[in-house]
Amino acid sequence: MQTVTIQNGRERTAVNEFIYSVYNWMAVGLALTGFVAYFVANSEAMMGLIFGNKLVFYGLIFGELGLVFTLAARIDKLQRSTAIGLYILYAVLNGATLSTIFLLYARSTITSTFFICSATFIVSSGYGMITKKDLTSMGSFLFMGLIGIIIASVVNMFVQSSQMSMIISYIGVLVFVGLTVYDTQRLKELALTQEEANGKGAIMGALTLYLDFINLFIMMLRIVGGGRD
């Protein structure tokens, strides 16, 4: 009995250390993104460089996609320092491209939406952490919802329908709330397989939750801000 208790205690400690590391790295990424976005939005030179030149803008977008795919596909082969560097670089590039929100929305709207999004994320992630229900079956359903959002968003780039944009945003909120719950539970289970709680797995986990938060924030911002893109 004592052996089992000690083992359970070690497992809980491993899970807690891993999850804390994930949340800490996620917070670092969000802070960097917010700082860079604010800095770029207040620099005419940077805004002109990024958004005045389509080559630079799309270069940043493809760079972000490349970083995500690299981390996802090669996380096991990368050094921990390299994984951290790529994650930080992604957060910086994402901040540069997200700086447009300061031109599209009032700062009071951005601030209030951030706090609403934070509260929603905390509740969703907390539920994923404590629930005993197996959420594995949600994965494929949420993935299909995500694919649907991407396809609908691409179509709406040509249609330019504000009503369609609003519908996509509402569905997007539901999907990313679900993904936050699902991903948190998956990370809790992943913690038990990590040889070092603060290793590369935590970086990948942070990126996963970071993407959930950013996308949830953008969807909410479109709703609160009237569906503008």
Secondary structure, DSSP 4 states (H G I P E B T S, - for coil): -HHHHHHHHHHHHHHHHHHHHHHHHHHHHHHHHHHHHHHHHT-HHHHHHHHS-HHHHHHHHHHHHHHHHHHHHHTTTS-HHHHHHHHHHHHHHHHHHHTTHHHHS-HHHHHHHHHHHHHHHHHHHHHHHH--S--TTHHHHHHHHHHHHHHHHHHHHHH--HHHHHHHHHHHHHHHHHHHHHHHHHHHHHHTT-SSTTSHHHHHHHHHHHHHHHHHHHHHHHHHTTS--
